[in-house]
Amino acid sequence: MPYDHETSGVAYHGTPAQRRDFCRQQVFIAIRKLGVCNDRMIAEYLGWPINRVTGRRNELVKNGLVVMDRKDKDPVTGNTVTYWKEKPINYQPVMF
């Protein structure tokens, strides 16, 4: 019998809404505690795989709770990554 693979999107939408809300909340709390941080830093803080973090962080960005701070090199990996922060109350987006 062949194995039926699910995409991460299908698997995500198949989970209860409360679970997604909890994970999103944990990512938001991590960003608040860490301050300006990248996805790797959030994943390490939470002890989660990075692919569990990025989707929830994207949702926070779409909901206007988190904004990009800058693109810079990650001191651990040396890769250029995006750094995120909690959206300040009087936030004005930077145009590039």
The first five atom37 places (N, CA, C, CB, O) and aatype in JSON, in Angstrom:
{
  "aatype": [12, 14, 18, 3, 8, 6, 16, 15, 7, 19, 0, 18, 8, 7, 16, 14, 0, 5, 1, 1, 3, 13, 4, 1, 5, 5, 19, 13, 9, 0, 9, 1, 11, 10, 7, 19, 4, 2, 3, 1, 12, 9, 0, 6, 18, 10, 7, 17, 14, 9, 2, 1, 19, 16, 7, 1, 1, 2, 6, 10, 19, 11, 2, 7, 10, 19, 19, 12, 3, 1, 11, 3, 11, 3, 14, 19, 16, 7, 2, 16, 19, 16, 18, 17, 11, 6, 11, 14, 9, 2, 18, 5, 14, 19, 12, 13],
  "atom_mask": [
    [1, 1, 1, 1, 1],
    [1, 1, 1, 1, 1],
    [1, 1, 1, 1, 1],
    [1, 1, 1, 1, 1],
    [1, 1, 1, 1, 1],
    [1, 1, 1, 1, 1],
    [1, 1, 1, 1, 1],
    [1, 1, 1, 1, 1],
    [1, 1, 1, 0, 1],
    [1, 1, 1, 1, 1],
    [1, 1, 1, 1, 1],
    [1, 1, 1, 1, 1],
    [1, 1, 1, 1, 1],
    [1, 1, 1, 0, 1],
    [1, 1, 1, 1, 1],
    [1, 1, 1, 1, 1],
    [1, 1, 1, 1, 1],
    [1, 1, 1, 1, 1],
    [1, 1, 1, 1, 1],
    [1, 1, 1, 1, 1],
    [1, 1, 1, 1, 1],
    [1, 1, 1, 1, 1],
    [1, 1, 1, 1, 1],
    [1, 1, 1, 1, 1],
    [1, 1, 1, 1, 1],
    [1, 1, 1, 1, 1],
    [1, 1, 1, 1, 1],
    [1, 1, 1, 1, 1],
    [1, 1, 1, 1, 1],
    [1, 1, 1, 1, 1],
    [1, 1, 1, 1, 1],
    [1, 1, 1, 1, 1],
    [1, 1, 1, 1, 1],
    [1, 1, 1, 1, 1],
    [1, 1, 1, 0, 1],
    [1, 1, 1, 1, 1],
    [1, 1, 1, 1, 1],
    [1, 1, 1, 1, 1],
    [1, 1, 1, 1, 1],
    [1, 1, 1, 1, 1],
    [1, 1, 1, 1, 1],
    [1, 1, 1, 1, 1],
    [1, 1, 1, 1, 1],
    [1, 1, 1, 1, 1],
    [1, 1, 1, 1, 1],
    [1, 1, 1, 1, 1],
    [1, 1, 1, 0, 1],
    [1, 1, 1, 1, 1],
    [1, 1, 1, 1, 1],
    [1, 1, 1, 1, 1],
    [1, 1, 1, 1, 1],
    [1, 1, 1, 1, 1],
    [1, 1, 1, 1, 1],
    [1, 1, 1, 1, 1],
    [1, 1, 1, 0, 1],
    [1, 1, 1, 1, 1],
    [1, 1, 1, 1, 1],
    [1, 1, 1, 1, 1],
    [1, 1, 1, 1, 1],
    [1, 1, 1, 1, 1],
    [1, 1, 1, 1, 1],
    [1, 1, 1, 1, 1],
    [1, 1, 1, 1, 1],
    [1, 1, 1, 0, 1],
    [1, 1, 1, 1, 1],
    [1, 1, 1, 1, 1],
    [1, 1, 1, 1, 1],
    [1, 1, 1, 1, 1],
    [1, 1, 1, 1, 1],
    [1, 1, 1, 1, 1],
    [1, 1, 1, 1, 1],
    [1, 1, 1, 1, 1],
    [1, 1, 1, 1, 1],
    [1, 1, 1, 1, 1],
    [1, 1, 1, 1, 1],
    [1, 1, 1, 1, 1],
    [1, 1, 1, 1, 1],
    [1, 1, 1, 0, 1],
    [1, 1, 1, 1, 1],
    [1, 1, 1, 1, 1],
    [1, 1, 1, 1, 1],
    [1, 1, 1, 1, 1],
    [1, 1, 1, 1, 1],
    [1, 1, 1, 1, 1],
    [1, 1, 1, 1, 1],
    [1, 1, 1, 1, 1],
    [1, 1, 1, 1, 1],
    [1, 1, 1, 1, 1],
    [1, 1, 1, 1, 1],
    [1, 1, 1, 1, 1],
    [1, 1, 1, 1, 1],
    [1, 1, 1, 1, 1],
    [1, 1, 1, 1, 1],
    [1, 1, 1, 1, 1],
    [1, 1, 1, 1, 1],
    [1, 1, 1, 1, 1]
  ],
  "atom_positions": [
    [[0.85, -1.18, 0.0], [0.0, 0.0, 0.0], [0.89, 1.24, 0.0], [-0.96, 0.0, 1.22], [1.75, 1.37, 0.87]],
    [[0.71, 2.16, -0.95], [1.56, 3.35, -1.04], [1.29, 4.32, 0.12], [1.35, 4.07, -2.38], [0.17, 4.41, 0.62]],
    [[2.33, 5.02, 0.51], [2.23, 6.02, 1.57], [1.65, 7.3, 1.01], [3.62, 6.28, 2.22], [2.1, 7.78, -0.04]],
    [[0.67, 7.87, 1.67], [0.02, 9.11, 1.22], [0.69, 10.3, 1.92], [-1.51, 9.08, 1.52], [0.45, 10.53, 3.1]],
    [[1.51, 11.05, 1.2], [2.2, 12.21, 1.76], [1.27, 13.41, 1.8], [3.46, 12.53, 0.94], [0.54, 13.68, 0.85]],
    [[1.3, 14.13, 2.92], [0.55, 15.38, 3.04], [1.52, 16.54, 2.94], [-0.26, 15.43, 4.37], [2.62, 16.48, 3.49]],
    [[1.13, 17.59, 2.25], [1.97, 18.78, 2.24], [1.85, 19.47, 3.58], [1.57, 19.75, 1.09], [0.88, 19.26, 4.31]],
    [[2.83, 20.29, 3.92], [2.78, 20.99, 5.21], [1.55, 21.89, 5.28], [4.05, 21.8, 5.43], [0.98, 22.05, 6.36]],
    [[1.15, 22.49, 4.16], [-0.04, 23.35, 4.16], [-1.3, 22.58, 4.49], [0.0, 0.0, 0.0], [-2.12, 23.04, 5.29]],
    [[-1.46, 21.41, 3.9], [-2.63, 20.58, 4.17], [-2.58, 20.11, 5.62], [-2.69, 19.37, 3.2], [-3.59, 20.12, 6.31]],
    [[-1.41, 19.69, 6.09], [-1.28, 19.24, 7.47], [-1.58, 20.38, 8.43], [0.14, 18.68, 7.72], [-2.25, 20.17, 9.45]],
    [[-1.1, 21.56, 8.13], [-1.35, 22.72, 8.98], [-2.83, 23.02, 9.1], [-0.62, 23.94, 8.44], [-3.34, 23.2, 10.21]],
    [[-3.53, 23.06, 7.99], [-4.95, 23.41, 8.01], [-5.8, 22.28, 8.6], [-5.43, 23.74, 6.61], [-6.97, 22.49, 8.93]],
    [[-5.21, 21.1, 8.71], [-5.92, 20.0, 9.31], [-5.83, 19.98, 10.82], [0.0, 0.0, 0.0], [-6.51, 19.17, 11.46]],
    [[-5.01, 20.83, 11.41], [-4.88, 20.86, 12.87], [-5.93, 21.77, 13.46], [-3.47, 21.33, 13.28], [-6.46, 22.64, 12.78]],
    [[-6.25, 21.57, 14.74], [-7.26, 22.42, 15.37], [-6.81, 23.88, 15.44], [-7.57, 21.91, 16.78], [-5.62, 24.16, 15.6]],
    [[-7.76, 24.78, 15.33], [-7.46, 26.22, 15.36], [-6.8, 26.61, 16.67], [-8.74, 27.03, 15.16], [-5.94, 27.49, 16.69]],
    [[-7.18, 25.98, 17.75], [-6.57, 26.31, 19.03], [-5.07, 26.03, 19.03], [-7.24, 25.54, 20.16], [-4.31, 26.78, 19.63]],
    [[-4.65, 24.97, 18.38], [-3.22, 24.62, 18.31], [-2.46, 25.69, 17.53], [-3.02, 23.22, 17.64], [-1.39, 26.12, 17.95]],
    [[-3.02, 26.13, 16.4], [-2.38, 27.18, 15.59], [-2.28, 28.46, 16.4], [-3.16, 27.43, 14.27], [-1.25, 29.13, 16.39]],
    [[-3.36, 28.81, 17.11], [-3.36, 30.03, 17.92], [-2.3, 29.95, 19.01], [-4.74, 30.25, 18.55], [-1.61, 30.93, 19.27]],
    [[-2.17, 28.79, 19.66], [-1.19, 28.62, 20.71], [0.23, 28.8, 20.15], [-1.34, 27.22, 21.36], [1.05, 29.5, 20.75]],
    [[0.52, 28.17, 19.01], [1.85, 28.27, 18.41], [2.16, 29.71, 17.99], [1.96, 27.34, 17.19], [3.27, 30.2, 18.21]],
    [[1.17, 30.38, 17.4], [1.34, 31.78, 17.0], [1.63, 32.64, 18.23], [0.08, 32.3, 16.26], [2.5, 33.52, 18.19]],
    [[0.91, 32.39, 19.31], [1.11, 33.14, 20.55], [2.53, 32.9, 21.1], [0.06, 32.73, 21.59], [3.17, 33.84, 21.58]],
    [[3.0, 31.67, 21.03], [4.34, 31.36, 21.54], [5.42, 32.08, 20.73], [4.59, 29.85, 21.5], [6.39, 32.57, 21.29]],
    [[5.24, 32.15, 19.41], [6.19, 32.87, 18.56], [6.16, 34.36, 18.89], [5.87, 32.65, 17.05], [7.22, 34.99, 18.97]],
    [[4.98, 34.92, 19.09], [4.87, 36.34, 19.44], [5.55, 36.63, 20.78], [3.4, 36.77, 19.48], [6.26, 37.63, 20.91]],
    [[5.33, 35.78, 21.76], [5.97, 35.95, 23.06], [7.48, 35.88, 22.93], [5.47, 34.88, 24.05], [8.2, 36.65, 23.57]],
    [[7.98, 34.96, 22.11], [9.42, 34.83, 21.89], [9.99, 36.11, 21.28], [9.72, 33.63, 20.99], [11.05, 36.57, 21.71]],
    [[9.31, 36.68, 20.29], [9.79, 37.91, 19.66], [9.79, 39.04, 20.68], [8.9, 38.29, 18.44], [10.73, 39.84, 20.71]],
    [[8.78, 39.12, 21.51], [8.74, 40.15, 22.57], [9.92, 40.0, 23.52], [7.41, 40.06, 23.36], [10.55, 40.99, 23.89]],
    [[10.22, 38.79, 23.93], [11.3, 38.55, 24.89], [12.67, 38.74, 24.26], [11.2, 37.15, 25.45], [13.58, 39.29, 24.89]],
    [[12.84, 38.3, 23.02], [14.14, 38.4, 22.36], [14.41, 39.8, 21.82], [14.22, 37.4, 21.22], [15.57, 40.18, 21.65]],
    [[13.37, 40.57, 21.55], [13.54, 41.87, 20.91], [13.74, 41.64, 19.42], [0.0, 0.0, 0.0], [13.04, 40.83, 18.82]],
    [[14.68, 42.33, 18.82], [14.96, 42.15, 17.39], [15.64, 40.79, 17.22], [15.88, 43.31, 16.83], [16.67, 40.51, 17.83]],
    [[15.04, 39.93, 16.37], [15.54, 38.57, 16.23], [15.19, 38.02, 14.84], [14.95, 37.66, 17.33], [14.35, 38.57, 14.13]],
    [[15.85, 36.93, 14.49], [15.54, 36.26, 13.22], [14.87, 34.93, 13.51], [16.82, 36.06, 12.36], [14.77, 34.52, 14.66]],
    [[14.41, 34.25, 12.46], [13.67, 33.0, 12.63], [14.49, 31.93, 13.33], [13.2, 32.49, 11.28], [13.95, 31.18, 14.15]],
    [[15.78, 31.84, 13.04], [16.63, 30.85, 13.69], [16.67, 31.09, 15.19], [18.06, 30.88, 13.11], [16.59, 30.14, 15.98]],
    [[16.8, 32.35, 15.59], [16.85, 32.69, 17.0], [15.54, 32.32, 17.71], [17.15, 34.19, 17.18], [15.55, 31.82, 18.83]],
    [[14.41, 32.57, 17.04], [13.11, 32.22, 17.59], [13.01, 30.71, 17.75], [11.96, 32.75, 16.7], [12.57, 30.21, 18.79]],
    [[13.41, 29.97, 16.72], [13.36, 28.51, 16.76], [14.22, 27.97, 17.9], [13.84, 27.91, 15.42], [13.79, 27.07, 18.62]],
    [[15.41, 28.51, 18.07], [16.28, 28.05, 19.17], [15.66, 28.38, 20.52], [17.67, 28.69, 19.05], [15.7, 27.55, 21.43]],
    [[15.1, 29.56, 20.66], [14.48, 29.98, 21.91], [13.34, 29.04, 22.3], [13.96, 31.42, 21.8], [13.21, 28.64, 23.46]],
    [[12.52, 28.67, 21.31], [11.35, 27.83, 21.56], [11.69, 26.33, 21.56], [10.29, 28.1, 20.54], [10.91, 25.52, 22.04]],
    [[12.85, 25.98, 21.01], [13.21, 24.57, 20.88], [12.41, 23.87, 19.8], [0.0, 0.0, 0.0], [12.16, 22.67, 19.87]],
    [[12.02, 24.63, 18.78], [11.21, 24.12, 17.68], [12.04, 24.07, 16.4], [9.95, 25.0, 17.47], [13.05, 24.77, 16.28]],
    [[11.63, 23.23, 15.43], [12.24, 23.31, 14.1], [11.85, 24.63, 13.44], [11.8, 22.09, 13.21], [10.77, 25.15, 13.69]],
    [[12.72, 25.16, 12.62], [12.49, 26.49, 12.03], [11.23, 26.53, 11.17], [13.69, 26.92, 11.2], [10.56, 27.57, 11.1]],
    [[10.89, 25.41, 10.52], [9.69, 25.44, 9.66], [8.41, 25.55, 10.48], [9.64, 24.18, 8.79], [7.36, 25.88, 9.92]],
    [[8.46, 25.28, 11.76], [7.3, 25.49, 12.63], [7.17, 26.96, 13.01], [7.42, 24.62, 13.9], [6.07, 27.44, 13.3]],
    [[8.29, 27.66, 12.99], [8.32, 29.08, 13.37], [7.91, 29.99, 12.21], [9.72, 29.46, 13.85], [7.12, 30.91, 12.4]],
    [[8.43, 29.74, 11.03], [8.26, 30.69, 9.92], [6.8, 30.91, 9.54], [9.02, 30.19, 8.71], [6.41, 32.04, 9.24]],
    [[6.0, 29.87, 9.54], [4.58, 30.04, 9.21], [3.85, 30.89, 10.22], [0.0, 0.0, 0.0], [3.05, 31.76, 9.86]],
    [[4.13, 30.64, 11.49], [3.48, 31.43, 12.55], [3.97, 32.86, 12.52], [3.73, 30.8, 13.93], [3.17, 33.78, 12.74]],
    [[5.24, 33.08, 12.26], [5.77, 34.45, 12.17], [5.17, 35.18, 10.98], [7.3, 34.43, 12.07], [4.85, 36.36, 11.08]],
    [[5.01, 34.49, 9.86], [4.35, 35.08, 8.69], [2.93, 35.52, 9.03], [4.33, 34.09, 7.52], [2.49, 36.59, 8.59]],
    [[2.21, 34.71, 9.79], [0.85, 35.09, 10.19], [0.87, 36.34, 11.06], [0.17, 33.93, 10.95], [0.01, 37.21, 10.92]],
    [[1.84, 36.44, 11.94], [1.96, 37.64, 12.79], [2.26, 38.88, 11.96], [3.06, 37.44, 13.84], [1.75, 39.96, 12.25]],
    [[3.07, 38.72, 10.92], [3.36, 39.84, 10.02], [2.09, 40.24, 9.28], [4.49, 39.47, 9.0], [1.75, 41.43, 9.21]],
    [[1.37, 39.27, 8.74], [0.13, 39.55, 8.01], [-0.92, 40.2, 8.9], [-0.42, 38.27, 7.4], [-1.72, 41.01, 8.43]],
    [[-0.92, 39.84, 10.18], [-1.88, 40.42, 11.13], [-1.42, 41.77, 11.69], [-2.13, 39.46, 12.26], [-2.11, 42.37, 12.51]],
    [[-0.24, 42.23, 11.26], [0.23, 43.54, 11.67], [0.82, 43.61, 13.07], [0.0, 0.0, 0.0], [0.93, 44.7, 13.64]],
    [[1.19, 42.47, 13.64], [1.75, 42.45, 14.99], [3.28, 42.47, 15.0], [1.26, 41.25, 15.73], [3.89, 42.87, 15.99]],
    [[3.88, 42.03, 13.9], [5.34, 41.93, 13.78], [5.74, 42.6, 12.47], [5.83, 40.44, 13.83], [5.05, 42.48, 11.46]],
    [[6.88, 43.31, 12.51], [7.39, 43.98, 11.31], [8.87, 43.66, 11.12], [7.18, 45.51, 11.41], [9.56, 43.25, 12.06]],
    [[9.33, 43.86, 9.9], [10.75, 43.67, 9.62], [11.55, 44.8, 10.25], [11.0, 43.6, 8.09], [11.16, 45.97, 10.17]],
    [[12.66, 44.46, 10.87], [13.58, 45.45, 11.4], [14.67, 45.76, 10.38], [14.2, 44.97, 12.73], [14.94, 46.92, 10.08]],
    [[15.29, 44.71, 9.85], [16.37, 44.89, 8.87], [16.75, 43.53, 8.28], [17.61, 45.57, 9.53], [16.33, 42.48, 8.76]],
    [[17.55, 43.59, 7.24], [18.2, 42.39, 6.7], [19.67, 42.52, 7.07], [17.99, 42.23, 5.13], [20.29, 43.56, 6.85]],
    [[20.23, 41.46, 7.63], [21.61, 41.5, 8.11], [22.13, 40.07, 8.18], [21.71, 42.21, 9.5], [21.37, 39.11, 8.05]],
    [[23.44, 39.94, 8.39], [24.04, 38.62, 8.51], [23.74, 38.02, 9.87], [25.55, 38.68, 8.28], [23.83, 38.69, 10.9]],
    [[23.38, 36.75, 9.86], [23.2, 36.0, 11.09], [24.6, 35.67, 11.62], [22.33, 34.7, 10.87], [25.41, 35.1, 10.89]],
    [[24.89, 36.0, 12.88], [26.24, 35.75, 13.4], [26.59, 34.27, 13.51], [26.37, 36.39, 14.75], [27.77, 33.93, 13.56]],
    [[25.6, 33.4, 13.54], [25.86, 31.96, 13.66], [26.05, 31.32, 12.29], [24.71, 31.27, 14.39], [27.02, 30.59, 12.08]],
    [[25.15, 31.6, 11.36], [25.2, 30.94, 10.05], [25.99, 31.73, 9.01], [23.8, 30.71, 9.54], [26.48, 31.16, 8.04]],
    [[26.11, 33.04, 9.2], [26.77, 33.88, 8.2], [25.87, 34.23, 7.03], [0.0, 0.0, 0.0], [26.29, 34.97, 6.14]],
    [[24.65, 33.72, 7.01], [23.7, 34.01, 5.94], [23.01, 35.35, 6.18], [22.66, 32.89, 5.81], [22.83, 35.76, 7.33]],
    [[22.63, 36.01, 5.1], [21.83, 37.22, 5.23], [20.39, 36.8, 5.5], [21.93, 38.12, 3.95], [19.8, 36.03, 4.74]],
    [[19.85, 37.31, 6.6], [18.5, 36.93, 7.02], [17.71, 38.18, 7.39], [18.55, 35.95, 8.22], [18.27, 39.27, 7.51]],
    [[16.42, 38.01, 7.56], [15.56, 39.1, 7.99], [15.42, 39.06, 9.5], [14.18, 39.01, 7.31], [15.2, 38.01, 10.1]],
    [[15.56, 40.23, 10.11], [15.35, 40.38, 11.54], [13.97, 41.0, 11.76], [16.48, 41.25, 12.19], [13.57, 41.92, 11.04]],
    [[13.26, 40.48, 12.75], [11.9, 40.87, 13.04], [11.8, 41.52, 14.41], [10.97, 39.67, 12.96], [12.67, 41.32, 15.26]],
    [[10.74, 42.29, 14.61], [10.48, 42.89, 15.91], [8.98, 43.1, 16.05], [11.25, 44.23, 16.1], [8.24, 43.11, 15.08]],
    [[8.57, 43.27, 17.3], [7.18, 43.6, 17.57], [6.88, 44.95, 16.95], [6.88, 43.59, 19.09], [7.71, 45.86, 17.01]],
    [[5.71, 45.1, 16.36], [5.34, 46.37, 15.73], [5.15, 47.44, 16.81], [4.04, 46.21, 14.89], [4.31, 47.3, 17.69]],
    [[5.94, 48.52, 16.74], [5.75, 49.62, 17.69], [4.38, 50.28, 17.48], [6.88, 50.67, 17.53], [3.8, 50.2, 16.39]],
    [[3.89, 50.93, 18.5], [2.57, 51.56, 18.43], [2.51, 52.62, 17.34], [2.21, 52.18, 19.78], [1.53, 52.67, 16.59]],
    [[3.52, 53.46, 17.22], [3.53, 54.54, 16.22], [4.43, 54.17, 15.04], [4.02, 55.87, 16.86], [5.26, 54.98, 14.62]],
    [[4.27, 52.99, 14.5], [5.12, 52.46, 13.45], [4.86, 53.15, 12.11], [4.92, 50.96, 13.31], [3.71, 53.29, 11.69]],
    [[5.92, 53.56, 11.44], [5.86, 54.08, 10.07], [6.74, 53.17, 9.2], [6.34, 55.6, 10.0], [7.95, 53.1, 9.43]],
    [[6.19, 52.49, 8.21], [7.01, 51.56, 7.42], [8.13, 52.28, 6.66], [6.12, 50.81, 6.42], [7.98, 53.4, 6.19]],
    [[9.26, 51.59, 6.57], [10.42, 52.11, 5.85], [10.3, 51.67, 4.4], [11.76, 51.61, 6.49], [10.08, 50.5, 4.12]],
    [[10.45, 52.62, 3.49], [10.36, 52.31, 2.06], [11.78, 52.1, 1.51], [9.62, 53.45, 1.27], [12.66, 52.93, 1.71]],
    [[11.98, 50.96, 0.83], [13.28, 50.66, 0.23], [13.25, 50.94, -1.24], [13.69, 49.21, 0.49], [14.25, 50.75, -1.93]]
  ]
}
